[in-house]
Amino acid sequence: MRDPLALRRRSLLAAPLAGLAAPALAQSSWPNRPIRFVVPLGPGGATDIVMRILAPKLSDLLGVSCVVENRVGAGGVVGTDNVAKSPPDGYSFVHAAVSSVVIAQTLFERLPYDPERDLTAISPTVFVPLTLSVTRKNFGVTSLQELIAEMRARPGQLSFASNGTGATSHLAGANLLRLTGCRAEHVPYRSGAEALQALVNGDVQFAFDIATLHGPQAAAGNIRIIMASPNRQPLVPDVPDNTEAGLPELKAYSWFGIWGPAGLPQPIVDRLSSAMATALADPAVKERLDGNGMPPMLNYTPARFNAFIAEERVFWPPIVRASGARVN
């Protein structure tokens, strides 16, 4: 006859082990269903373009469908918050820009998530250098120094466009004013396309954005690109960088990356990070990203990515505060 007490002891010992086995099994079989990659900005924008280039390659590498979902609102905050509040099971990630995972901490009075506490950094995707362009409609400026001289001659009378308050295009303009002691009016638009149209129309005098957006209008003679930052860019090789233009302190850029909710199991973090690294280094993927003026950020482990984010959390807040931007 079996000892009932011994059976009870064995069942009590087995219960916690069974509880541990289920998550371990789930992690070892990850992924086994479609993975959702939220883009927290609109279709056709830079974050959307990059994620849609990467998704098919990630699907091949991970063996499941990688679905891109646009969730727009509050400059990337709505979509990022959606992922921050998702279960940490490895099936919801966000492809976010620096604006919603670093800048938002200083910009928003009440942010619905804490980027450091509520998100898990997986991998960067691309670096996004910006260009500075001026309108050619009744505006004869041809260089950065001429733009600075014009702003000093007409304090507060010139204006610059951005694709939203607190966006890197806005902060680049605010940083230009901070470094030169000039004054100009900031005019936010809903998208980079709308800001560019305002520049073409002469409604504003200057704007920062990516070379792929400004390049065609510059080629058509509607705007003039006068500076690239932080380095010369292959898409506009004849445009001087910020050092050559006479303002080496001016850094104008963005970058994107992949985050999941807090509490993601480390094996999932490591596997997705490895897949991202492979996808970004793929020659066909790299060629498409480079062709869009957004070079891939290669050779980043999760630890290196976290160290980079820590540096960015020191760099951006003074620029945000100097801009005066604040969102309720």
SULMO-V743245 format. One record per residue. RES is the residue in one small letter. SS is DSSP state (2 for helix, 1 for strand, 0 for the rest). D_CENTER is the distance of its C-alpha to the mean C-alpha in whole Angstrom. Layout:
{{RES | SS | D_CENTER} {RES | SS | D_CENTER}}
This chain:
{{m | 0 | 67} {r | 0 | 64} {d | 0 | 63} {p | 2 | 61} {l | 2 | 59} {a | 2 | 58} {l | 2 | 56} {r | 2 | 55} {r | 2 | 54} {r | 2 | 52} {s | 2 | 50} {l | 2 | 49} {l | 2 | 48} {a | 2 | 46} {a | 2 | 44} {p | 2 | 41} {l | 2 | 41} {a | 2 | 41} {g | 2 | 38} {l | 2 | 36} {a | 2 | 37} {a | 2 | 35} {p | 2 | 31} {a | 2 | 32} {l | 2 | 33} {a | 2 | 30} {q | 2 | 28} {s | 2 | 30} {s | 0 | 30} {w | 0 | 26} {p | 0 | 25} {n | 0 | 28} {r | 0 | 26} {p | 0 | 23} {i | 1 | 20} {r | 1 | 17} {f | 1 | 14} {v | 1 | 12} {v | 1 | 10} {p | 0 | 10} {l | 0 | 10} {g | 0 | 13} {p | 0 | 14} {g | 0 | 14} {g | 0 | 11} {a | 2 | 9} {t | 2 | 7} {d | 2 | 10} {i | 2 | 12} {v | 2 | 10} {m | 2 | 11} {r | 2 | 14} {i | 2 | 15} {l | 2 | 15} {a | 2 | 16} {p | 2 | 20} {k | 2 | 20} {l | 2 | 19} {s | 2 | 21} {d | 2 | 24} {l | 2 | 23} {l | 2 | 23} {g | 0 | 26} {v | 0 | 25} {s | 0 | 23} {c | 1 | 19} {v | 1 | 19} {v | 1 | 15} {e | 1 | 16} {n | 1 | 14} {r | 0 | 15} {v | 0 | 14} {g | 0 | 15} {a | 2 | 14} {g | 2 | 11} {g | 2 | 9} {v | 2 | 12} {v | 2 | 14} {g | 2 | 13} {t | 2 | 11} {d | 2 | 15} {n | 2 | 16} {v | 2 | 15} {a | 2 | 16} {k | 0 | 19} {s | 0 | 20} {p | 0 | 22} {p | 0 | 21} {d | 0 | 23} {g | 0 | 20} {y | 0 | 20} {s | 1 | 17} {f | 1 | 14} {v | 1 | 10} {h | 1 | 7} {a | 1 | 5} {a | 1 | 2} {v | 2 | 4} {s | 2 | 6} {s | 2 | 7} {v | 2 | 8} {v | 2 | 9} {i | 2 | 10} {a | 2 | 12} {q | 2 | 14} {t | 2 | 16} {l | 2 | 15} {f | 1 | 17} {e | 0 | 20} {r | 0 | 20} {l | 0 | 17} {p | 0 | 18} {y | 0 | 17} {d | 0 | 17} {p | 2 | 13} {e | 2 | 16} {r | 2 | 19} {d | 2 | 17} {l | 1 | 15} {t | 1 | 15} {a | 1 | 13} {i | 1 | 13} {s | 1 | 12} {p | 1 | 9} {t | 1 | 9} {v | 1 | 8} {f | 1 | 8} {v | 1 | 8} {p | 1 | 11} {l | 1 | 13} {t | 1 | 16} {l | 1 | 19} {s | 1 | 21} {v | 1 | 24} {t | 1 | 26} {r | 0 | 30} {k | 0 | 31} {n | 0 | 34} {f | 0 | 32} {g | 0 | 33} {v | 0 | 30} {t | 0 | 30} {s | 0 | 28} {l | 2 | 26} {q | 2 | 29} {e | 2 | 31} {l | 2 | 28} {i | 2 | 28} {a | 2 | 32} {e | 2 | 32} {m | 2 | 30} {r | 2 | 32} {a | 2 | 35} {r | 0 | 34} {p | 0 | 32} {g | 0 | 30} {q | 0 | 31} {l | 0 | 28} {s | 1 | 25} {f | 1 | 21} {a | 1 | 19} {s | 1 | 15} {n | 0 | 14} {g | 0 | 14} {t | 0 | 15} {g | 0 | 13} {a | 0 | 10} {t | 2 | 9} {s | 2 | 12} {h | 2 | 14} {l | 2 | 14} {a | 2 | 14} {g | 2 | 18} {a | 2 | 19} {n | 2 | 18} {l | 2 | 21} {l | 2 | 23} {r | 2 | 23} {l | 2 | 24} {t | 2 | 26} {g | 0 | 28} {c | 0 | 28} {r | 0 | 27} {a | 0 | 26} {e | 1 | 25} {h | 1 | 21} {v | 1 | 21} {p | 1 | 18} {y | 0 | 18} {r | 0 | 17} {s | 0 | 15} {g | 2 | 14} {a | 2 | 17} {e | 2 | 19} {a | 2 | 18} {l | 2 | 20} {q | 2 | 23} {a | 2 | 24} {l | 2 | 23} {v | 2 | 26} {n | 2 | 28} {g | 0 | 28} {d | 0 | 27} {v | 0 | 25} {q | 0 | 26} {f | 1 | 22} {a | 1 | 19} {f | 1 | 15} {d | 1 | 13} {i | 0 | 13} {a | 2 | 16} {t | 2 | 16} {l | 2 | 16} {h | 2 | 19} {g | 2 | 21} {p | 2 | 23} {q | 2 | 24} {a | 2 | 25} {a | 2 | 27} {a | 0 | 29} {g | 0 | 29} {n | 0 | 28} {i | 1 | 25} {r | 1 | 25} {i | 1 | 23} {i | 1 | 24} {m | 1 | 21} {a | 1 | 18} {s | 1 | 16} {p | 0 | 16} {n | 0 | 18} {r | 0 | 20} {q | 1 | 19} {p | 0 | 21} {l | 0 | 20} {v | 1 | 22} {p | 0 | 24} {d | 0 | 26} {v | 0 | 24} {p | 0 | 24} {d | 1 | 22} {n | 0 | 21} {t | 0 | 24} {e | 0 | 26} {a | 0 | 26} {g | 0 | 27} {l | 0 | 24} {p | 0 | 23} {e | 0 | 22} {l | 0 | 19} {k | 0 | 16} {a | 0 | 13} {y | 1 | 10} {s | 1 | 6} {w | 1 | 4} {f | 1 | 3} {g | 1 | 6} {i | 1 | 9} {w | 1 | 11} {g | 1 | 14} {p | 1 | 17} {a | 0 | 19} {g | 0 | 22} {l | 0 | 21} {p | 0 | 24} {q | 2 | 23} {p | 2 | 24} {i | 2 | 22} {v | 2 | 19} {d | 2 | 21} {r | 2 | 22} {l | 2 | 18} {s | 2 | 17} {s | 2 | 20} {a | 2 | 19} {m | 2 | 15} {a | 2 | 17} {t | 2 | 20} {a | 2 | 18} {l | 2 | 15} {a | 2 | 19} {d | 0 | 21} {p | 2 | 22} {a | 2 | 22} {v | 2 | 18} {k | 2 | 17} {e | 2 | 20} {r | 2 | 18} {l | 2 | 14} {d | 2 | 16} {g | 2 | 18} {n | 0 | 15} {g | 0 | 14} {m | 0 | 11} {p | 0 | 13} {p | 1 | 12} {m | 0 | 12} {l | 0 | 15} {n | 0 | 18} {y | 0 | 16} {t | 0 | 18} {p | 2 | 16} {a | 2 | 18} {r | 2 | 17} {f | 2 | 13} {n | 2 | 15} {a | 2 | 16} {f | 2 | 13} {i | 2 | 12} {a | 2 | 15} {e | 2 | 15} {e | 2 | 12} {r | 2 | 14} {v | 2 | 17} {f | 2 | 15} {w | 2 | 13} {p | 2 | 16} {p | 2 | 19} {i | 2 | 17} {v | 2 | 16} {r | 2 | 20} {a | 2 | 21} {s | 2 | 19} {g | 0 | 21} {a | 0 | 19} {r | 0 | 19} {v | 1 | 19} {n | 0 | 21}}
